[in-house]
Amino acid sequence: MRVGNKDEVFMVDTGAEYSVETKQIAPPMGNEVDIMGAMGVSAKYPFLASRKCSVGGHNVEHEFLYMPECPIQLLGRDILCKLQAQITFLPGGHAQLDLPESGGSVRQHNPASPHIPQSVKIAVVMPREEEWRTAPTLPAAPDPHALLLEIPGVWAKENSPGLAINIPPVYVELKPGATPVALRQYHIPQKAKQNIQIHLQRLKDHGILKFCVSPWNTPLLPVLKEGTQEYRPVQDLRAVNEATVTLHPVVPNPYNLLALIPGDTKYYTVLDLKDAFFCIRLAPASQPLFSFQWEESTTGARHQMTWTRLPQGFKNSPTIFGCALSQDLLAFNAQPDKVVLLQYVDDLLLASPTEKDCLSATKALLYLLSQAGYRVSKKK
């Protein structure tokens, strides 16, 4: 596509909301947008001043998003809509992008000369990881309500938080010479304090939190839940993370993990474990490391609380939980020719060539998780 007076190469990406330039072809306009990266980190990027773009006889004015670290320039849905583009997936696994006749409805037809269509056909290079888009639509999945009734104890919403009964309490090792760190609690607005107190009381009722007296103290932060006016507590454990020994991470690369799915699989089950880290017990000797100060929203009374389970925000929690769950999953009787089970921290994927085998394996996996003390999110 020609942008301004220069021909440039782009990749068509229907999953991208905005078209991206990796070079600053125009001055920034001042407006920015938050973009979530592949690693889950959000950053702000600016839009560049409008430039004339030409492809196949079509001319549009467009404002590109400037992302210098993007590996390739993208044609997103914004400019594809302006071009009225149509993408056709072909039987051979390729895709074709079609543009309407140049000029569209404003084109003037001269009766003295024959009308020659000027539609444009562009071959679209499809990355391997996007080939799933060419797959046929699968039939509807079995009614999930049957599973809800058949294995009621595994679902998080209707049951108390999980407890991994086969996993011994975890001991957290301090670095040599590490000493207790006591940081002051930040001010929390009254509205946020009321929301957080409800959350903390629920965890205390289930034995996940308890009162304590500890030389360690790290602050709580009020974080607004997206799309609501409610706050949840997030503990700032950076000081504890700095003072403890880092375990070697064994979390797999998602791309490599998905490459293990056999090509003949057609049916899938995805399970998300709810409050997964809270299923793993902390050794009593390690619990004081994670203490925090709390001030009651109604009485103003202050006291310390700490976790009896593996806390969120601790650097080793994903590794510890992933190893614990994989140990329990050894009891799952997966048959490679019928069912493949993949684990990514607290997310599980079952893949099978047949609906019957997939459903049977799903029931067996849910039963195993229930017996081992885990809880599954019914919403997700």
SEFI-511820 format. One record per atom (N, C-alpha, C, O): residue in one letter; x, y, z. Coordinates in steps of 0.05 Angstrom, whole numbers, plus 5000, padded with zeros to 4 digits. Example, Ala and Ser with C-alpha at 12.3 -4.5 7.8 and 13.67 -1.06 7.14 Angstrom:
BEGIN
A526448865156
A524649105156
A526449345156
A528549345169
S525749555142
S527349795143
S525850015157
S526850235161
END
This chain:
BEGIN
M501749765000
M500050005000
M501850255000
M503950255013
R500950454986
R502450704985
R501450895006
R499050955007
V503250985024
V502551165045
V504151425040
V506651425040
G502651645035
G504051885027
G505251854999
G503751804980
N507851874997
N509251824972
N511051584973
N513051574957
K510551394991
K512251164994
K510650914996
K508650895009
D511650704981
D510350434982
D511350295008
D513750285014
E509450175022
E510050045047
E508749765048
E506649725035
V509949585064
V508849315067
V507349295093
V508349385114
F504949175092
F503349145116
F502348855117
F502148715097
M501748765142
M500348505145
M497448565152
M496948725170
V495648435138
V492748465144
V492148315170
V492748075173
D491048455190
D490448335216
D487648415225
D487348635235
T485748245220
T482948305227
T482548315258
T480548405267
G484448205273
G484248215302
G485248475313
G484848525337
A486448645297
A487548905306
A485349125302
A484449155280
E484749265323
E482749475320
E483849715305
E482349855290
Y486449765308
Y487749995295
Y489949905276
Y491249705281
S490350055255
S492550005237
S495050135248
S494950345261
V497349995245
V499850075259
V502050135240
V502549995220
E503450355245
E505950425232
E508150395252
E507950485275
T510450285243
T512750255261
T514650485258
T516550515274
K514250655238
K515950895234
K514151145238
K511851135231
Q515351355248
Q513851605252
Q513751755225
Q515451925219
I511651685210
I511351805183
I510052075184
I509952215164
A509052155208
A507752415210
A507952495240
A508352325257
P507552755246
P507652835274
P505252725290
P503152685279
P505652665316
P503452565333
P501252775335
P501853015334
M498752685337
M496552865338
M495852955367
M494453145371
G496952805387
G496452875415
G494552685428
G494652655453
N492852545413
N491052345426
N492452075427
N493851995408
E492051925448
E493351675453
E491251465459
E488951525465
V492151205459
V490350985466
V491950775481
V494350735476
D490650645500
D491950425516
D491850175499
D489750095490
I494150045496
I494349795482
I495449585500
I497549625513
M494049345502
M495049125519
M496948955502
M496048855481
G499448925511
G501348765496
G501048475500
G499348385516
A502748315486
A502548015488
A503147915516
A502247705523
M504748065532
M505547975558
M503648085580
M504148065604
G501348205571
G499448305590
G500048575602
G498648665621
V501948715590
V502748985600
V501449195583
V501749185558
S500049395595
S498749605580
S500549845577
S502049915596
A500449975554
A502050215549
A500550405530
A498750315515
K501150665532
K499850865515
K501450905489
K503850925490
Y499950925467
Y501250975441
Y499751205427
Y497251215429
P501151375412
P499851605399
P498951545370
P499951365357
F496951695362
F496151695334
F497651905319
F498252125329
L498451845294
L499852025277
L497952185260
L495652105255
A498852415251
A497152585234
A496352435208
A497752255199
S494052505198
S492852365175
S494652375151
S495952575145
R494752145136
R496252125112
R494551995090
R492751825096
K495052065065
K493551955043
K494651675037
K497051635035
C492851475034
C493651205029
C492351105003
C490051174998
S493850954987
S492850864961
S493450564959
S495650474964
V491350414950
V491750134944
V489650044924
V487250094928
G490549934902
G488649834882
G486750044871
G484449984864
G487750294868
G485950504858
G484150634879
G482650814872
H484350544904
H482750664925
H484450854941
H486750794948
N483351084947
N484751294962
N483151354988
N480751404987
V484551345011
V483251415036
V485251585052
V487651555049
E484151745070
E485751885090
E485651725116
E483451645124
H487951685128
H487951515152
H490051615173
H492151705166
E489251585198
E491051645221
E492051385233
E490551235245
F494651325229
F495851075239
F496651095268
F497351315278
L496450875282
L497550855309
L500550805307
L501450635292
Y502050955323
Y505050935322
Y506050745344
Y505850815367
M507050505336
M508150315355
M510850215344
M510950025329
P512950355351
P515650285340
P516550005346
P518149895331
E515649885369
E516649615376
E514949395364
E515649155368
C512849465349
C511249255336
C512949115314
C514249255299
P513048855313
P514848715295
P514148755265
P515848725248
I511648825259
I510848865231
I508549065230
I506949085249
Q508449205208
Q506249405205
Q503649265199
Q503549065185
L501449375210
L498949235209
L496749405195
L496649645199
L495149265179
L492649385169
L490449275186
L489649035183
G489349435204
G487249355222
G484449395212
G484049485189
R482549345229
R479749365221
R478949645214
R477149685198
D480249855226
D479450125220
D479750195190
D477950305178
I482150145179
I482550215151
I481250005132
I480450075110
L481049755141
L479649555124
L476749635121
L475549585100
C475549745142
C472749835139
C472450075120
C470650085104
K474450255121
K474450485102
K474550385074
K473350495056
L476150175069
L476550065042
L474249875034
L474149785011
Q472449815053
Q470249625048
Q471349355039
Q470349225021
A473549275052
A474849025045
A473248785053
A471848785073
Q473548565037
Q472448315043
Q474648105042
Q476248095024
I474647925063
I476747715064
I475347455060
I473447385074
T476347295041
T475247035035
T477346825042
T479646835033
F476546625058
F478246405065
F477946185044
F475646085040
L480046095032
L480045905010
L480545625020
L481745585041
P479645415006
P479845135015
P482745055020
P483244885038
G484645165006
G487445085009
G488845195034
G491245145038
G487345345051
G488545455075
G489645735071
G490745845089
H489145845047
H489946125042
H487546315045
H485346225048
A488146565044
A486046765046
A486446975025
A488647025016
Q484147095016
Q484247294995
Q482747545004
Q480447515013
L483947775001
L482648025008
L481648164983
L483248204964
D479048224982
D477848354958
D477048634965
D475848684986
L477548824947
L476649094949
L474549144928
L474749034906
P472449314933
P470449364913
P471549514890
P473849604890
E469949544869
E470849694846
E471649974854
E470350104870
S473850064843
S474950324850
S472850544843
S471750534821
G472550734861
G470550944856
G467850894868
G466451074873
G467150634871
G464650564884
G462250684870
G462150704846
S460350784886
S457850884875
S458251154861
S456451244846
V460451294866
V460851554853
V462251534826
V462651734813
R462851294818
R464151254792
R462251324770
R459951234770
Q463151484751
Q461451564728
Q461951374705
Q464151334696
H459751254695
H459951064673
H459551204646
H457551344643
N461351174627
N461151294601
N459951084582
N461250884576
P457451134572
P456150934554
P457750884529
P457450674517
A459451074521
A460951034497
A463150824500
A464250724480
S463950764524
S466050564528
S465050344546
S463450394564
P465950104542
P465049884559
P466049924587
P468150034592
H464349814606
H465049834635
H466849604642
H466149374639
I469249664652
I471149454660
I471349464690
I472349654701
P470549244704
P470749244733
P473649284742
P475549174729
Q474049434763
Q476749494773
Q477149374801
Q478649484816
S475649164807
S475949054834
S478848954838
S480148874819
V479748954863
V482448884869
V482448624885
V480848594904
K484248434879
K484548194894
K487348184904
K489248204889
I487648154931
I490248144943
I490547884959
I488847814975
A492647744953
A493247494968
A494047574997
A495847745000
V492847445016
V493447495044
V495147275055
V494347035054
V497547335065
V499247135078
V498147085106
V498047265122
M497446835111
M496346765137
M498346635155
M499346415148
P499046755178
P500946625196
P499846355206
P497346325207
R501546175213
R500745905221
R498745915244
R496845765245
E499246105263
E497546115287
E494846225281
E493046215298
E494346335256
E491746435249
E490146235232
E487946295224
E491246005226
E489945815208
E487345705219
E485645595204
W487045725246
W484545625258
W482045775246
W479845665247
R482546015235
R480246165225
R478946035200
R476646085194
T480445855187
T479445725163
T477945465170
T476745345152
A477945395195
A476645145203
A473645175202
A472545385206
P472144955195
P469244965194
P468045015222
P469244945242
T465645125223
T464245175248
T463444905260
T462344735247
L464044875286
L463444625300
L460644635310
L459544845315
P459344395314
P456644385325
P456644485354
P458744495367
A454344555364
A454144655391
A455044445411
A454744205407
A456244545433
A457244375454
A454944255470
A452744355469
P455444025484
P453343915500
P452444105522
P453944295529
D450044065532
D448844245552
D450644235577
D450944015589
P451844465585
P453644455609
P452144415635
P453444345655
H449444455635
H448044425660
H448044135671
H447944095695
A448343945652
A448543665661
A451043625678
A451043485698
L453343745669
L455743725684
L455543865712
L456643775731
L454044085712
L453744235738
L452344055758
L453044065782
L450343905749
L448843735768
L450443475774
L450143375796
E451943375755
E453343125758
E455643145777
E456242955792
I457143375777
I459443405794
I459143675808
I460543865802
P457243695827
P456643965839
P458944075857
P459044315859
G460643905868
G462544005887
G464944145876
G466544255890
V465244145849
V467644265837
V467244555829
V469244695824
W464844655829
W464344925819
W464645135841
W463745095864
A466045345834
A466945545854
A464545695866
A464545755890
K462645765850
K460545955858
K458745825880
K457945965899
E458245565879
E456445435898
E457945315921
E456645205939
N460545335923
N462045195943
N464045385957
N464645595946
S465145295980
S467145455993
S469745435977
S470045265960
P471745615982
P474245615967
P475645345970
P475245205990
G477145275949
G478445015949
G480744985968
G481745185979
L481644735972
L483944675989
L485144415977
L483944205978
A487644445966
A488944215954
A489944025976
A491944065988
I488343815980
I488843636003
I491243466000
I492343366020
N492243425975
N494543245971
N497143395972
N499343275972
I497043665974
I499543825973
I500243926001
I498544046014
P502643866010
P503443956037
P503744256038
P504144376017
P503644376062
P504044666065
P506844746054
P508744596056
V506844976041
V509245076028
V510945256047
V509845426060
Y513445196047
Y515345366063
Y516745556044
Y517745476023
V516845816051
V518146016035
V520846076046
V521146146070
E522946056030
E525646086039
E526546376035
E526246496014
L527746486057
L528846756056
L531746746045
L533146546048
K532546966033
K535346996024
K537147016049
K536247126070
P539646926047
P541446956070
P541747246078
P542147426062
G541447296104
G541747566115
G539247736113
G539247966121
A537047626102
A534647786099
A533447836127
A533347666144
T532448076131
T531248166156
T528448256151
T527748336128
P526648256171
P523848346167
P523648626156
P525248806164
V521748666139
V521248926127
V518449016136
V516448866133
A518249246148
A515649356157
A515149616143
A516449826148
L513249616124
L512449856109
L509749956119
L508049806126
R509450226119
R506950346128
R504750286109
R505150276084
Q502350266119
Q499950236103
Q499150506090
Q499150706104
Y498650496064
Y497750746050
Y494850816060
Y493450646070
H494151066056
H491451156062
H489551026042
H490051026018
I487250926052
I485250806035
I482650956039
I481750986061
P481451066017
P478951216020
P476751046033
P476850796031
Q474851176046
Q472751026061
Q471150846043
Q470450626051
K470450936019
K468850766001
K470350515994
K469150295994
A472850545987
A474450305981
A474850126005
A474849886003
K475150256029
K475550096053
K473149926059
K473449696068
Q470750026055
Q468249876060
Q468149636041
Q467449416050
N468849676016
N468849445997
N470849236004
N470248996005
I473249326011
I475449146017
I474848986043
I475548756045
Q473549116062
Q472948976088
Q471148746083
Q471448536096
I469248766065
I467448546059
I469048316047
I468648086054
H470848376029
H472548176017
H474348036037
H474547796037
L475548196055
L477348076075
L475847906095
L476847696104
Q473447996102
Q471847846121
Q471047566110
Q471147366124
R470447566084
R469747306071
R472147116072
R471846876078
L474547226066
L476947056066
L477546966095
L478546736099
K477147136114
K477547056142
K475646836151
K476346656165
D473146866143
D471046666150
D471846386139
D471146186151
H473246386116
H474046126104
H476846036114
H477845836104
G478046186132
G480646106142
G482946166125
G485246076130
I482546326104
I484746396085
I486346636097
I488746666091
L485046796113
L486347016128
L486046966158
L484146836167
K487947066174
K487747046203
K489147286215
K490847416203
F488347356240
F489747566255
F492447466263
F492947226267
C494347656265
C497147576272
C498547816285
C497548046284
V500947766295
V502847966304
V505447896291
V506547686296
S506548076273
S508848006258
S510648246254
S509748476252
P513348206253
P515148426247
P515148506218
P516148716211
W513948336201
W513648406173
W511048556168
W509048496181
N511048736149
N508548876142
N508848996114
N510749156110
T507048936096
T506949056070
T504149166065
T502249046074
P503949386050
P501349526048
P499349396028
P500149256009
L496849446033
L494749386014
L494149615996
L494349846005
L493449565971
L492649775952
L489749725944
L489049495938
P488049935943
P485349895932
P485349915902
P486250115891
V484349715889
V484249715859
V481349685851
V479849515860
L480449875834
L477749875824
L477249655804
L478749625785
K475149495809
K474549275790
K473549405764
K471849585765
E474449295742
E473749405716
E470749385711
E469549175715
G469549605703
G466749615697
G464949625721
G462449615717
T466049665745
T464349685769
T465249925786
T467250065779
Q463949965808
Q464750175827
Q465750045853
Q465850165874
E466549785851
E467449645874
E470549615874
E471749605852
Y471649595897
Y474549575900
Y475349295910
Y473749175925
R477649205902
R478748955913
R481549015924
R482849205914
P482448865943
P485148915954
P487348775939
P487048545931
V489548925934
V491948805922
V494248875940
V494749105946
Q495648675949
Q497848715967
Q500448775952
Q501148635933
D501848975961
D504449055949
D506648885962
D507648955983
L507348655949
L509248465961
L512048495949
L513648305951
R512648725938
R515348755926
R517548725946
R519648605940
A517148815970
A519248795991
A519648495999
A521948416003
V517448346000
V517648066007
V518947915983
V520647735988
N518247985959
N519347855936
N522447895935
N523947725926
E523248135943
E526148195943
E527648035965
E529947975961
A526247975987
A527647846009
A527547536008
A528947406024
T526147425989
T525847135987
T527347015963
T527847155944
V527946765965
V529446625944
V527546575920
V525246485924
T528546635897
T526946605872
T527146315863
T529346215858
L524846185859
L524845915848
L525145925818
L524346115805
H526345715807
H526645705778
H523845675765
H522445485772
P523045855748
P520345845736
P520045605718
P521745555701
V517845465721
V517245235704
V514745275688
V513545085678
V513845525686
V511445585670
V512145555640
V514045685631
P510645395625
P511345345597
P510745585579
P509145755586
N512045595556
N511445795536
N508745725523
N508445505512
P506845905523
P504145835512
P504245745483
P502845565475
Y505945875467
Y506145795438
Y507045515435
Y505945355420
N509145445450
N510245165449
N508144965460
N508044745450
L506645055480
L504644875492
L502444815472
L501644585470
L501445015458
L499344975439
L500244815415
L498644685402
A502844815410
A503844655388
A503644355393
A503944195375
L503144275418
L502843995426
L500143885420
L499643645422
I498244055412
I495543965405
I495643815379
I496443935359
P494843565378
P494843405352
P493043535331
P491043665338
G493843505306
G492343625285
G489543515280
G487943645267
D489043275290
D486443145285
D484343215306
D482143105305
T485043375326
T483043435347
T481043635337
T481643825323
K478543595346
K476243765337
K474643865361
K473144055358
Y474943735384
Y473243805407
Y475043885430
Y477143755435
Y474244095445
Y475944205465
Y474344285490
Y471944365488
T475544265513
T474444365538
T476644535551
T478944445554
V475844775560
V477744955574
V476644995602
V474245075605
L478244955622
L477544985650
L479345195663
L481745185660
D478145385677
D479645585692
D479145545722
D476845555731
L481345495737
L481045445765
L480745715780
L482145905775
K478745725798
K478045965812
K479745995837
K480045805852
D480846235842
D482446295866
D484446075870
D484745965892
A485946005849
A487545765849
A489745775870
A490145575884
F491146005873
F493346015892
F492345965921
F493845855937
F489846045927
F488746005954
F488345715961
F487645655984
C488645535941
C488345255947
C490745135961
C490644915972
I493045275959
I495545165970
I496145285997
I496145536000
R496545116017
R497045206044
R499945316047
R501745216035
L500145526064
L502745626072
L503645506098
L501945476117
A506145426101
A507145326126
A506845546148
A507345776142
P506145476172
P505845676193
P508245856197
P507946086203
A510645736193
A513145896197
A513446116175
A514746316180
S512146076152
S512346266130
S510046476129
S510246676115
Q507946426144
Q505646596143
Q506246886152
Q505147076140
P507846936172
P508347206181
P509647386160
P509547636162
L510947266139
L512247426118
L510247596103
L510947806093
F507747506102
F505747636084
F503647796100
F501447846090
S504347886124
S502448036140
S502048316129
S503748436116
F499748426136
F499048706129
F497348826151
F496048676167
Q497249086152
Q495649226172
Q492849286160
Q492649366137
W490849256176
W488149326167
W486749496189
W486949436213
E485349696180
E483749876197
E480849836191
E479949886169
E479249756211
E476449706208
E475049956198
E475550176209
S473249936179
S471850166167
S469850286186
S469050516183
T468850126205
T466750226223
T467750316250
T466850516261
T469750176261
T470750236288
T473450376288
T474250506308
G474950356266
G477550476265
G479750316279
G482050396280
A478950076289
A480849906302
A482949796282
A482249726260
R485449786291
R487549696273
R488649426284
R488949386308
H489349246265
H490548996272
H492048886247
H491548986225
Q493748696252
Q495148566230
Q493648306222
Q492448166239
M493748246196
M492647996186
M494747876167
M496548016157
T494647616163
T496447486144
T495047256131
T492847176139
W496247146111
W495146926095
W495946656106
W498246616114
T494046476105
T494646196111
T494946036085
T495745796086
R494346166063
R494646036037
R496546196020
R497346416027
L497346085997
L499146215979
L497946475968
L495846465956
P499246705973
P498046965965
P498547035936
P500546955924
Q496647195925
Q497147315899
Q499147545902
Q499147685922
G500747575882
G502747785883
G505447685892
G507447835888
F505647445903
F508147335910
F509447215885
F508147075870
K512047275881
K513347215856
K513446915850
K513446835826
N513446745870
N513646455866
N510946315865
N510946075861
S508746455869
S506146335870
S505446175844
S504545955846
P505846295820
P505246145796
P506845885793
P505745675786
T509445895800
T511045655798
T510245445819
T509945205812
I509845525844
I509045345865
I506345215858
I506044965860
F504445375850
F501745265844
F501945075819
F500744865819
G503345165798
G503545005774
G504644725780
G503644525769
C506744715796
C507944455804
C506044285820
C505844045816
A504544415838
A502644275855
A500444155838
A499743915842
L499244315821
L497044215804
L498043995785
L496643795782
S500344025773
S501443815755
S501843555770
S501543335759
Q502543575796
Q502843325812
Q500143185816
Q500042945813
D498043345821
D495443215824
D494343115797
D492942915797
L495143245775
L494143155749
L495442895739
L494642785719
L497542805753
L498842555745
L496842325747
L497142115734
A494842355764
A492742145768
A490742145745
A489141955743
F490842345728
F488942345705
F489842155683
F492142165674
N488041975676
N488741775656
N488241875628
N486241815615
A490142035618
A489942135591
A491141935571
A493341825575
Q489641875550
Q490541695529
Q491241855505
Q489541975492
P493841875498
P494742055477
P493342025450
P493042215435
D492341775444
D491041735419
D488141835420
D486841865399
K487041895444
K484341975447
K484042255459
K482342415450
V485642315479
V485342565493
V488042675501
V489842525510
V488442935498
V490843075506
V490143285527
V488243435523
L491543285550
L491043485571
L493443665573
L495743575577
L493043925571
L495144125573
L494544315596
L492244385601
Q496644395611
Q496344565634
Q498044815630
Q500444795624
Y496845055635
Y498345305636
Y497645435662
Y495545575664
V499245405683
V498845505710
V496145405720
V495945175727
D493945575720
D491445485730
D489345455708
D486945435714
D490145435683
D488345395661
D488945115649
D491245035645
L486744965643
L487044695633
L485644675606
L483444785602
L486844525587
L485644485561
L485544195555
L487644055556
L483244085548
L482943815538
L482343825509
L480743985500
A483643655493
A483243645464
A482843355456
A484243175465
S480943315438
S480343035429
S479243045401
S477943235393
P479642825386
P478442815359
P475442765359
P474142845340
T474342655381
T471442595381
T470042725404
T471242775425
E467542785400
E465942915421
E465642725445
E465642815468
K465242475440
K464742275461
K467242265480
K466842275504
D469642245468
D472042225485
D472542485500
D473442475523
C471942705487
C472442965500
C470543005524
C471443095545
L468042925521
L466042955542
L466742765565
L466542835589
S467542515558
S468242325579
S470642415595
S470742395619
A472642525581
A475142615594
A474542865611
A475742905632
T472643035602
T471943275617
T470743195644
T471343305665
K468843005643
K467642905668
K469742785687
K469742845711
A471542625676
A473642505692
A475442715705
A476242695728
L476142925689
L477943135699
L476543295721
L477743355741
L473943365716
L472443515737
L472243355763
L472443465784
Y471843095760
Y471642925784
Y474342925799
Y474342935824
L476542895784
L479142895796
L479743155811
L480743155833
L479043385798
L479543645810
L477843675835
L478843785855
S475443585834
S473643595858
S474843435881
S474843535904
Q475643195875
Q476743025896
Q479443135908
Q479943095931
A480943265891
A483543375900
A483243645914
A485143735927
G480843765913
G480344005928
G480444265913
G480644485925
Y480444255886
Y480544505870
Y477644595863
Y475744435865
R477444845854
R474844945846
R475045065818
R477145185811
V473045025802
V472945115774
V471045335771
V468845335782
S471745545755
S470045765750
S467845685730
S468545615707
K465345705739
K463145635721
K462745855701
K461845805678
K463246105709
K462846335691
K464646325667
K463746385645
K467146255671
K469146255649
K469045995633
K470545965614
END
